[in-house]
């Protein structure tokens, strides 16, 4: 079983809470724990904010979500960049800085936050001359969660209790 969702969004700050709430309601319906949902919401907010800040002024961005094998994979895909640089150069500006970010820095915390609360953070240039921020989160389930039951049934495991 696989669940997929793709949102095409305007490069507008109001899209961030809308996207976060749409995904959170989906995860809540599946029975994902509140802590896991909070980590996903935080990481998604940071990735969307990066897309809005660094993408071309006229372009939309995409949020792609895939849930498979109790793993949530999220990709935030931006198009172009404000300064016209291709995705590879944009990635240099987005790269996760090793070590702590200075307290006075105005940028650089978002990807460190995503990296801290998710698994497998990756960045790469994309076909839209922008950047893709990819991260994953293993889903933890509430007792009796419908999502857990759906994924277990997909693997041929039967029974009502998870």
Residue pairs with C-beta under 8 A, 6 or more apart in sequence:
1 68
1 150
1 151
1 153
1 154
2 66
2 67
2 68
3 26
3 30
3 65
3 66
3 67
3 68
4 64
4 65
4 66
4 67
5 22
5 23
5 26
5 63
5 64
5 65
6 62
6 63
6 64
6 65
7 19
7 22
7 62
7 63
8 60
8 62
9 15
9 18
9 19
9 48
9 60
9 61
9 62
9 63
10 60
11 51
11 52
11 55
11 56
11 57
11 58
11 59
11 60
11 61
12 52
13 49
13 52
15 48
15 52
16 45
16 48
16 49
16 52
17 45
19 44
19 48
19 63
20 41
20 44
20 45
20 48
23 40
23 41
23 44
23 63
23 65
23 74
24 37
24 40
24 41
26 65
27 36
27 37
27 40
27 72
27 139
28 37
29 146
29 147
30 67
30 139
30 145
30 146
30 147
30 150
31 141
31 142
31 144
31 145
31 146
31 147
31 148
32 40
32 139
32 140
32 141
32 142
32 145
32 147
33 140
33 141
33 142
35 140
36 137
36 138
36 139
36 140
39 117
39 118
39 137
40 72
40 74
40 118
40 137
42 113
42 114
42 117
43 74
43 113
43 114
43 117
43 118
43 135
43 137
44 63
44 74
44 76
46 110
46 111
46 113
46 114
47 74
47 76
47 110
47 114
47 133
47 135
48 61
48 63
48 76
49 110
50 76
50 78
50 94
50 110
50 111
50 133
51 61
51 76
51 77
51 78
51 130
51 133
52 61
54 78
54 81
54 82
54 90
54 93
54 94
54 130
54 131
55 61
55 78
55 79
55 80
55 81
55 82
55 130
56 78
56 79
56 80
56 81
56 82
56 130
57 82
59 78
59 79
59 80
59 128
59 130
60 79
61 76
61 77
61 78
61 79
61 130
62 75
62 76
62 77
63 74
63 75
63 76
63 77
64 74
64 75
64 76
64 77
65 72
65 73
65 74
66 72
66 73
67 73
67 139
67 147
69 151
70 138
70 139
70 141
70 147
70 148
70 151
71 136
71 137
71 138
71 139
72 136
72 137
72 138
72 139
73 134
73 135
73 136
74 134
74 135
74 136
74 137
75 132
75 133
75 134
76 132
76 133
77 126
77 128
77 130
77 131
77 132
78 90
78 126
78 128
78 130
78 131
78 132
79 128
79 129
79 130
80 128
80 129
80 130
81 87
81 89
81 90
81 129
81 130
81 131
86 125
86 129
87 124
87 125
87 126
87 128
87 129
87 130
87 131
87 132
88 125
90 125
90 130
90 131
91 123
91 124
91 125
91 131
94 111
94 123
94 131
94 133
95 111
95 123
96 111
96 112
96 115
96 121
96 123
97 108
97 111
97 112
101 108
101 109
101 112
111 121
111 123
111 133
114 121
114 133
114 135
115 121
115 135
117 137
118 135
118 136
118 137
119 135
119 136
119 137
119 138
120 134
120 135
120 136
121 133
121 134
121 135
122 133
122 134
122 135
123 131
123 132
123 133
123 134
124 131
124 132
124 134
125 131
125 132
126 132
139 147
141 147
141 148
141 162
143 162
144 161
144 162
145 162
148 162
149 160
149 162
152 158
152 159
152 162
